[in-house]
Amino acid sequence: MRTTIQLDNHLHEMARQYALASGRTFTALIEEALREKLMARPMQKNRIRVRLKTVQGQGIHRGVDLDSNAALLDLMEAD
């Protein structure tokens, strides 16, 4: 699956250099790190129910593409 993430520039460079030095791709390093983090996390048995408070609004603006994080970021930065 292809996805886009935003990383801090310094963190990205450190990860890229680490992957290069260890003979792996950047993608392989990210996958490994996510697997390690997710597998080490204990499973929650008792979940706390969270109630979200909603507020009145005008809904989604016409022409906003919720499937494109780049388009959403452009829209937020335009305000």
N, CA, C and O of each residue as an XYZ file, in Angstrom:
316
protein
N       0.844     -1.172      0.000
C       0.000      0.000      0.000
C       0.895      1.243      0.000
O       1.919      1.285      0.681
N       0.506      2.209     -0.743
C       1.250      3.459     -0.807
C       0.539      4.483      0.064
O      -0.683      4.617      0.004
N       1.307      5.206      0.875
C       0.723      6.234      1.728
C       1.698      7.392      1.857
O       2.883      7.256      1.552
N       1.202      8.510      2.300
C       2.027      9.699      2.488
C       2.017     10.056      3.963
O       0.956     10.115      4.584
N       3.195     10.294      4.525
C       3.292     10.749      5.907
C       4.153     11.997      5.945
O       4.987     12.217      5.066
N       3.947     12.798      6.954
C       4.767     13.989      7.129
C       5.693     13.753      8.308
O       5.241     13.424      9.404
N       6.990     13.923      8.080
C       7.991     13.724      9.109
C       8.775     15.003      9.309
O       8.935     15.806      8.389
N       9.259     15.177     10.520
C      10.185     16.243     10.812
C      11.419     16.050      9.920
O      11.895     14.924      9.771
N      11.933     17.109      9.338
C      13.070     17.006      8.414
C      14.276     16.315      9.043
O      14.920     15.481      8.406
N      14.581     16.661     10.292
C      15.742     16.064     10.963
C      15.513     14.567     11.193
O      16.417     13.761     10.971
N      14.317     14.193     11.633
C      13.992     12.780     11.849
C      14.073     12.004     10.537
O      14.599     10.892     10.501
N      13.553     12.590      9.465
C      13.601     11.934      8.155
C      15.039     11.685      7.722
O      15.370     10.603      7.237
N      15.882     12.679      7.896
C      17.283     12.543      7.483
C      18.005     11.494      8.332
O      18.793     10.706      7.809
N      17.739     11.484      9.634
C      18.349     10.486     10.508
C      17.910      9.079     10.096
O      18.735      8.168     10.036
N      16.629      8.899      9.816
C      16.109      7.587      9.421
C      16.680      7.166      8.074
O      17.027      6.001      7.885
N      16.778      8.096      7.145
C      17.319      7.792      5.826
C      18.778      7.343      5.928
O      19.183      6.368      5.295
N      19.553      8.059      6.727
C      20.957      7.704      6.919
C      21.096      6.350      7.615
O      21.965      5.555      7.257
N      20.246      6.087      8.604
C      20.278      4.814      9.324
C      19.954      3.663      8.368
O      20.622      2.629      8.382
N      18.937      3.851      7.549
C      18.560      2.817      6.577
C      19.702      2.563      5.601
O      20.023      1.413      5.301
N      20.304      3.619      5.116
C      21.420      3.498      4.179
C      22.593      2.751      4.812
O      23.188      1.870      4.191
N      22.916      3.109      6.045
C      24.049      2.478      6.731
C      23.791      1.003      7.041
O      24.727      0.206      7.106
N      22.526      0.644      7.229
C      22.215     -0.750      7.555
C      21.833     -1.570      6.325
O      21.449     -2.733      6.442
N      21.939     -0.960      5.153
C      21.688     -1.691      3.910
C      20.218     -1.988      3.648
O      19.891     -2.952      2.956
N      19.340     -1.172      4.194
C      17.908     -1.358      3.983
C      17.330     -0.137      3.283
O      17.955      0.922      3.216
N      16.140     -0.311      2.771
C      15.452      0.840      2.189
C      14.786      1.619      3.323
O      14.576      1.096      4.418
N      14.466      2.856      3.041
C      13.759      3.699      4.000
C      12.414      3.050      4.350
O      12.013      3.029      5.514
N      11.730      2.526      3.343
C      10.438      1.871      3.559
C      10.580      0.672      4.480
O       9.767      0.491      5.387
N      11.600     -0.152      4.265
C      11.813     -1.322      5.115
C      12.072     -0.910      6.562
O      11.588     -1.559      7.489
N      12.827      0.159      6.754
C      13.101      0.649      8.103
C      11.814      1.105      8.789
O      11.577      0.767      9.948
N      10.993      1.862      8.087
C       9.732      2.350      8.659
C       8.823      1.175      8.994
O       8.216      1.151     10.065
N       8.720      0.198      8.090
C       7.883     -0.977      8.348
C       8.362     -1.722      9.587
O       7.554     -2.110     10.431
N       9.678     -1.925      9.701
C      10.236     -2.638     10.846
C       9.948     -1.887     12.145
O       9.554     -2.494     13.142
N      10.142     -0.578     12.135
C       9.913      0.228     13.334
C       8.439      0.173     13.760
O       8.137      0.076     14.950
N       7.534      0.235     12.792
C       6.112      0.153     13.119
C       5.754     -1.221     13.682
O       5.010     -1.319     14.657
N       6.278     -2.272     13.073
C       6.009     -3.622     13.583
C       6.499     -3.775     15.016
O       5.778     -4.294     15.868
N       7.728     -3.325     15.286
C       8.279     -3.431     16.638
C       7.432     -2.667     17.638
O       7.150     -3.164     18.728
N       7.031     -1.481     17.276
C       6.234     -0.651     18.181
C       4.864     -1.266     18.428
O       4.396     -1.305     19.566
N       4.223     -1.742     17.377
C       2.879     -2.293     17.516
C       2.872     -3.643     18.224
O       1.936     -3.944     18.964
N       3.893     -4.452     18.009
C       3.944     -5.758     18.655
C       4.297     -5.636     20.137
O       3.899     -6.490     20.929
N       5.024     -4.611     20.523
C       5.429     -4.430     21.911
C       4.296     -3.861     22.769
O       4.351     -3.935     23.997
N       3.296     -3.308     22.142
C       2.198     -2.662     22.857
C       1.264     -3.714     23.445
O       0.765     -4.570     22.714
N       1.021     -3.665     24.744
C       0.074     -4.615     25.320
C      -1.345     -4.316     24.837
O      -1.732     -3.157     24.688
N      -2.094     -5.357     24.603
C      -3.472     -5.194     24.146
C      -4.336     -4.708     25.296
O      -4.237     -5.220     26.410
N      -5.178     -3.728     25.033
C      -6.092     -3.227     26.050
C      -7.296     -4.146     26.149
O      -7.921     -4.476     25.141
N      -7.614     -4.555     27.355
C      -8.777     -5.402     27.550
C     -10.000     -4.566     27.897
O     -11.090     -4.796     27.374
N      -9.812     -3.612     28.770
C     -10.920     -2.751     29.181
C     -10.749     -1.385     28.547
O      -9.888     -0.601     28.945
N     -11.558     -1.121     27.584
C     -11.466      0.170     26.906
C     -12.396      1.172     27.577
O     -13.492      0.831     28.022
N     -11.943      2.385     27.635
C     -12.748      3.461     28.193
C     -13.565      4.076     27.064
O     -13.023      4.447     26.023
N     -14.850      4.177     27.274
C     -15.708      4.775     26.262
C     -15.540      6.290     26.294
O     -15.645      6.918     27.348
N     -15.284      6.851     25.152
C     -15.069      8.289     25.029
C     -16.261      8.896     24.314
O     -16.690      8.404     23.271
N     -16.783      9.948     24.873
C     -17.876     10.674     24.219
C     -17.312     11.989     23.692
O     -16.737     12.778     24.442
N     -17.481     12.207     22.423
C     -16.978     13.415     21.796
C     -18.073     14.475     21.755
O     -19.213     14.198     21.382
N     -17.716     15.661     22.137
C     -18.654     16.771     22.106
C     -18.622     17.380     20.710
O     -17.551     17.667     20.176
N     -19.777     17.571     20.135
C     -19.843     18.170     18.808
C     -20.298     19.618     18.921
O     -20.939     20.011     19.895
N     -19.960     20.385     17.924
C     -20.355     21.786     17.886
C     -21.052     22.060     16.563
O     -20.883     21.328     15.588
N     -21.829     23.116     16.551
C     -22.513     23.468     15.312
C     -21.507     23.999     14.314
O     -20.562     24.698     14.678
N     -21.712     23.670     13.081
C     -20.822     24.133     12.029
C     -21.555     24.171     10.711
O     -22.767     23.967     10.652
N     -20.825     24.430      9.674
C     -21.420     24.529      8.352
C     -21.142     23.298      7.512
O     -21.444     23.285      6.318
N     -20.577     22.271      8.106
C     -20.306     21.048      7.359
C     -19.064     21.187      6.489
O     -18.266     22.111      6.650
N     -18.925     20.262      5.582
C     -17.772     20.245      4.693
C     -17.964     21.285      3.592
O     -19.042     21.397      3.008
N     -16.931     22.024      3.327
C     -16.992     23.039      2.282
C     -16.996     22.384      0.906
O     -16.339     21.366      0.691
N     -17.726     22.965     -0.004
C     -17.813     22.444     -1.361
C     -16.429     22.420     -2.002
O     -15.669     23.382     -1.898
N     -16.116     21.321     -2.659
C     -14.856     21.198     -3.368
C     -13.704     20.669     -2.526
O     -12.600     20.513     -3.048
N     -13.917     20.387     -1.246
C     -12.855     19.875     -0.384
C     -12.717     18.372     -0.609
O     -13.694     17.630     -0.513
N     -11.512     17.936     -0.904
C     -11.235     16.523     -1.142
C     -10.690     15.911      0.139
O      -9.518     16.103      0.464
N     -11.526     15.174      0.875
C     -11.121     14.597      2.145
C     -10.171     13.420      1.972
O      -9.589     12.954      2.952
N     -10.003     12.939      0.767
C      -9.095     11.824      0.498
C      -7.682     12.286      0.181
O      -6.792     11.455      0.000
N      -7.458     13.583      0.112
C      -6.142     14.111     -0.249
C      -5.601     14.959      0.890
O      -6.063     16.078      1.112
N      -4.605     14.416      1.625
C      -4.041     15.202      2.719
C      -3.302     16.431      2.198
O      -3.233     17.448      2.889
N      -2.754     16.352      0.999
C      -2.067     17.511      0.417
C      -3.068     18.629      0.126
O      -2.782     19.800      0.376
N      -4.241     18.271     -0.403
C      -5.272     19.277     -0.690
C      -5.788     19.891      0.607
O      -6.023     21.097      0.670
N      -5.965     19.069      1.640
C      -6.433     19.589      2.930
C      -5.398     20.522      3.545
O      -5.752     21.566      4.093
N      -4.122     20.152      3.457
C      -3.064     20.998      3.989
C      -3.017     22.326      3.246
O      -2.865     23.380      3.863
N      -3.148     22.280      1.918
C      -3.176     23.522      1.134
C      -4.327     24.410      1.564
O      -4.168     25.624      1.690
N      -5.490     23.805      1.792
C      -6.678     24.567      2.205
C      -6.461     25.195      3.590
O      -6.810     26.355      3.805
N      -5.886     24.433      4.526
C      -5.659     24.953      5.880
C      -4.627     26.070      5.874
O      -4.759     27.047      6.612
N      -3.600     25.929      5.044
C      -2.559     26.966      4.999
C      -3.037     28.219      4.282
O      -2.463     29.291      4.475
N      -4.073     28.111      3.462
C      -4.591     29.256      2.735
C      -5.355     30.220      3.643
O      -5.470     31.407      3.341
N      -5.872     29.703      4.751
C      -6.661     30.564      5.667
C      -5.821     31.501      6.448
O      -6.342     32.276      7.250
